[in-house]
């Protein structure tokens, strides 16, 4: 177990055996032996490794709750195998903390389950539109704008994580194997909320669709994202069935109602036949001249934060089921840093450790 933890922490730091050996003052062979379970590091060596890897001792002693974690066959891949291993190790460490607080509270619901007839086979892009509506119906969420997509997906048993790497400007879907398969969607923390929501919806499309060989999988997932966030009937009700132009302010207001970018709205209008190919190209040309293809004008759509894990930790702390030190371990940050994060996110709200 300790050996696997050493390897996991090394992957998270993207360190080779030699690089870690240099930082810890050990030989690469010794670290390899520890990772492979041939030898068990004594307390002094474990302290050196913990310092070199910027990890607390508790990390190396925490029981492993995940057998394997693998990247979905769909979607884009990280730029290198080393980066993939780094992201996998990062997601696994976060997910294990998540599963641990669920275990502490005996709160393992919701389990993820595919709705009936999902993943859905699609042979035409129009089938993708219908699949998005079918999923909304299966989840009983109607056709109105989705107020918080992150909370919706977590309520359905899909874990939502963050990526903090500079080149992770996209999202990835992983499957973690425990007693069941847990889908995890991870998205970059650097994108604004409207892009974040579209990435989450696109990765949901990867999860919920089985495109035939005649469909481009990425296009199908992207089409699903638009259809799930803005159903065709709602889009036509908002912008009409035929347009030559759409005013930028109109697009901005729709962005804030439905939580998808102005550019995504233009694409959506084209997909459902509201805008012609020529008019779509004209709009995008105008956007590009203004630089709006890179940064859209006006106030940004706020990012969504996955709060379920935090709520469980706060509950356990308030009920004195866990200590502040254990809360720090589960949160993955020092308590003082967590307090600062909450103040920044929630208008200066002060975090009380316990009510009594």
Secondary structure, DSSP 8 states (H G I E B T S, - for coil): -HHHHHHHHHHHTT--HHHHHHHHTS-HHHHHHHHTTSS---HHHHHHHHHHHT--HHHHHS----SEEEE-SSS---SSHHHHHHHHHHHHHHHHHHHHHHHHTT---------TT-SEEESSHHHHHHHHHHHHHHTT--SS--S-HHHHHHHTT-EEEEE--TT--SEEEEEEESSSEEEEEEEETTS-HHHHHHHHHHHHHHHHEEE-TTS-HHHHHHHHHHHHHS-HHHHHHHH-S--S---HHHHHHHHHHHT--HHHHHHHHHHTTSS-HHHHHHHHHHHHHHTTTTS-SSS--------HHHHHHHHHHHTTSS-HHHHHHHHTS-HHHHHHHHHHHTTT----S---
